[in-house]
Amino acid sequence: MSTDNLIDVRDLSRVFDVSKPWLNRLIERDEKQFLKAVTEVSFAMRKGETFALVGESGSGKSTVAKMVVGLLQPTQGDITIAGVDMTDPSAKADMRQLRRRIQMIFQDPYASLNPRWRVEKIIAEPLLAFGIAKTSTEVTQQVGELLSLVGLDPRDGTKFPHEFSGGQRQRICIARSLASKPEFIVCDEPTSALDVSVQAQILNLMRDLQDEFELTYLFISHDLAVVRHMATRIGVMYLGRVVEIAPAADLFATPKHPYTRMLLDAVPDLEMSGRPRVPVKGEIPNPINPPTGCAFHPRCPLANDRCKAEIPVAAEAGSATVACHAVEEGRHLD
């Protein structure tokens, strides 16, 4: 792993057994079925940057996020964070030391908060678990500081989660994630359940906190407008594979992969430039029975026989890394 990288993910894959129970398979003479949620995903992240994963629902973004923080075990591949191999069973002691430096912000702020606990207890839990605060006075003080940091009143600690709006709940989730003084935070669609005006407040808060504490974000989203505001670099996923990785400005200015172009063409033209909108055509295939070759070829306007037979390998294309036969061969729409 490069010494410049805080996180290094290599050839990460996850397969789920979605077979029917053994007796049903025996009676109905069915074979086992496996769902390839993530296939050979690789990326690296430098300290202090925001790397975003985007794609349609079912592309495997959240599965990658859960594997990176240890909520799911990968079927194969390596995850290295701050020099610690998270997939090595012999590194358990190092992983325990690393746990406090990794946190996650979930998509639904209400579902991720214990409705029976007061906010002060929710935020205090990591402080006590990692021994950051030992006395009740220290806990009360640090909980109040964290609530103030995310724009809430320290007196809000006596309330329950249901007494807050969606945006306020997400601020509580952010305060809880900051309690252990992490370096790396995985954000799994943290604003998708919020109103647009509240989204902007939360995103600006996250940017300010990143600048203040030099945080590193893995940002999962399907909203390209949000990604454009947050990301340093972007990885585009399709049916479990990363098809393009590029700096955010370059990806929006000159997208290389046909799927990336299709996603950007479907974004509403808020600047009223007259650019024609092209809706995303077709649907994401069934991951249990994916297409042969390049999984995107049934929807791709540049597909040929090679695309139907051969899985593309990621290669450098300017500032981007792209897995596409059409880009490699220089094919263009007539």
N, C-alpha and C positions, 0 to 999 in steps of 0.2 A: 504493500500500500504506500502511496506517496505520502511523505511527511506533511504535505500541505493539506491533506484531506482529513476531515474529522470523521466522515462516514464513507465507507467503501462497500458497495453492494456488488457482488459478482455472481452471475449465472443463477439468480434466485428463481426457484420454481416451487409451485405448490399445486398438488393434485388432491382432489377430494373424492373419496369413494361414495358415490351416490346410488349404489346398487340397492335393489329391493332386498328384503330379508331373505335368508338362505332358503327357507321353506317355500316362499313365493317363487323364487327363481327355479327351484327344483320342480314345482308343479307346473309352472308356465314355461319351463325350459328356456329361461332367459340367461344371457351372459351377464357378468359383472359390468357395471358402468362407472367410468371415471371422468370427472370434470377437471380439465386443466385450467385452473383459475389464473395462474401466473406461469410464464414459461421463459426461462433464461433472461431475466431482467438484470441489467447491469447499469450502475451509475455511481458517481462519486460526488461528495459535497464538501466544500471548504468551510471552515469556521466563519460564521457571521453572514453566510449567504442564505437565500431562500430558493430552494429547488422545488418546482411545482410539477406534479403529475396531473395531466388532464386527459380526458377521453369520455366517451359515452358511458352510461350506466352499464355495468357488466364487463368493463374493460380490465378490471383487476386492480384498480388504484387502491382501494381500501384494504384489499388483501395484502398488498405490498406494505402498506402503512402498519398493519397489525403484525406482520412478520418482523419488521424493523424494530418495533418496540418490545417484541417478545410475547405478544398475545397469541400468536400462531407460530408453530414450528414449521420451518420450510421443509419441503420434501427433498430438495437438494439446493446447493449453493452456499455462499458465504456472506456473512454480514459482519463487518469489522467497524467498531465504533471506538474512537480514541485509542487505537492499537489493540483493542480487546476483541477476540474472535467470539462473537455471540453464539455461534453454532458449535463451539468446542465444549463438550461436556466436562473436560478437565479444567476449564477456566471459570468454574462457578464462583470461586472466591473473588476473582476480578470482576465478574458480572455483578455481584452484590454491591461492590464498591461503586460500580458505574450506574446502578439503577437510579440513584438520586439525581444524576445528571441528565436523565432522559424523562420526558413527560409527554402527555398526549392531551389534546383538546378534541373532544368528540363533536359529532354533527348535531346531536340533539342536546341542548344544554339542560333541559329538564330531566330527561331520562338518565343523564350521567351524574345527577345530584341525588343524594339520599333524601327522599321527601320527609323522613322522620327526624332528620338532624337539623339543628339550627346551623346557619351559615358559618358561625364562628367555629363550630365543631368540624364542619366539612373542611374548612381551610386549615384548621389546626392539625388535622390527621397526618399529613406528611411532615409537619414540624416535629411531631412526637415520634412518628415511625422512624425517622432518620436521626433523632436526637439533636435536632437543630435548636430547639427550645426545651428546657428542662423544667422550669418552674411555671406555675400558672400565670405569674406576672409577665414573664417573657413571652408566653403564648399569647396572652391578651394584647400585649404591645405589638407583636409582630403581625398578628391577624389584623389589627387596626391599621398598621402601615400598609399591608397588602391591599386592604379594601380601599384605602385612600389612593394607592398607586393606580388602581384601575378605575378611578372616578366614582367610587361609592363612599358613603359615610361610614366611619367605624361603628356607629350605632346600629347599622344594618346587620351586624353580626348576630343580633338576638332574634332575627326573623327567620322564617322557614322559606325554602325555595319557591313555594307556590305564591308567596307574597310579592314576587318580583315579575317584571316583564321579561320577555325573551332575551332582549339585549342585555338587561341587567344580570340575568342568569348566566349568560355567556361571559360576562365580566367576572362573575364569581368563579366560573370554571377556569378562567385565565389566572385569577388570583391564586386558586388552588395549585395550578400547574407551576406557578412561580415560587410557591412556598419552599420547595426543596432546593431553590437556587440552581435550576438546570442550565445546561449549555445547549441542549438539543430538544426541540419540541416538535412533535408530529401533529399537524393540524388537519384533521379529517373533515373536510367541508365545514369549517367552523361557523360560516355565515349563511349557509344555504337555507336554514329554517327561519331566517330573520327578514324583516322588511328591508327594502333597499336603503332607506335613510339610516336605519340602525346598522346595516352592513357596513356602511362607510365609516361610522363611528368606531366599530370594532376593528376594522382593518387599519384605520389610522392609529388606534391604540396599540395594535400589535406591531406596527412599524416603529412607533415611538419607543416601545419596550425593547424592540430588537436593537435599535440604535443605543439605548441606554445601557443594556446589559450584554451586548454583543451576542445575541441569541442566534442560533442556527435553526431554520424552519424547513421541515419537509411538508409542503403544502399540497393537500389533495383537493381538487375541485373540478367541476364540469363547467364552471362559469368563466369564460375567457376574459371578460371584463375585470373580474376580480383578480385573475392570474396576472393580467397585464399590470395591475396596480402593485402587486406584491412581489412578483418573482424576479430573481436574478437570472436564472436559467429555467428552461421548461423541457419536460419530457412528455411526449405524446404517446399514449398507450392505446392499443387496439387489440381486443380479444386476448389479453394476457401478455402481449409483447410490446416492448417499446419500439416504436417505428421511427421516431425522430427525437433528437436532443439538440437544443440550440440555445444561445443567449436569447433572453426574452425579446429585446429590441429587434434582433435579426429574424426571429421566428415570425413576428407580426409583420415585418417589412417584406421579407422574402421567404415564405414557407416553401419547403422543398417537397415533402411527401404529399401525394395526392389527398390522403386523408386529412392532413393538417390544413391543406388549402380548402377542403370541403367544410371543415369545422369553421374556419375563419369566414368563408363566404356566407355561412348561415347566420352570422352575427348581424343584428339589426344595424342599419346605417344611421346612427344618431347624429352624425355631422351633416346629414342631408347633402351628401356629395353626389348623389345620383347613381352611385354604384349599385348595379343590379344584385338582388339577393338571390342566392341559390340554395334552396333547402337541402339538408342532408338526405341523400337518396338511400332507399333500402333500410334494412334493419341489421343490427349486429347478429352474426350467426350463432347457432347453438354451440356453446363451448364443449358439450359432450360429444358432438359430432362436427368438428370444425371443417372448413373447406381444405382441400389439399393445397400444397404450395403456399403462396402468400394468402393469408386469411382474408385480406381486403379485396382480393381480385374480383369477387362477384359484384362489388359496388364501384370498382375503379374504372374510370373512362380510358385509362392508358394500359389496361391489362392485355397481355398476349398469352401465347401458349406456355412460355417459360414461367410466367407468374402463376399459372395453374398447376405447375408441376414441381417448382423449386422454391423452397423457403429462402427469402432474401437474407443476406448477412449484412450487419451494420458496417458502414464504411464512411470515411470522412468525405464531406461535400461542402467545401468552404469552411465556415465557422460551425457548421452543423455535423451531426452524425446521423446518417439516414440508412434505414433498411428498406431498400426499394430497387427493384430491377429497372423500372422506368427511369429513375434518377440516374442510376449507374450507366444506362445506355443512352441517356439524353433524349428520351422520347418526350414529345410535346403534343398537345391537342392541336389539330389542324384548324 
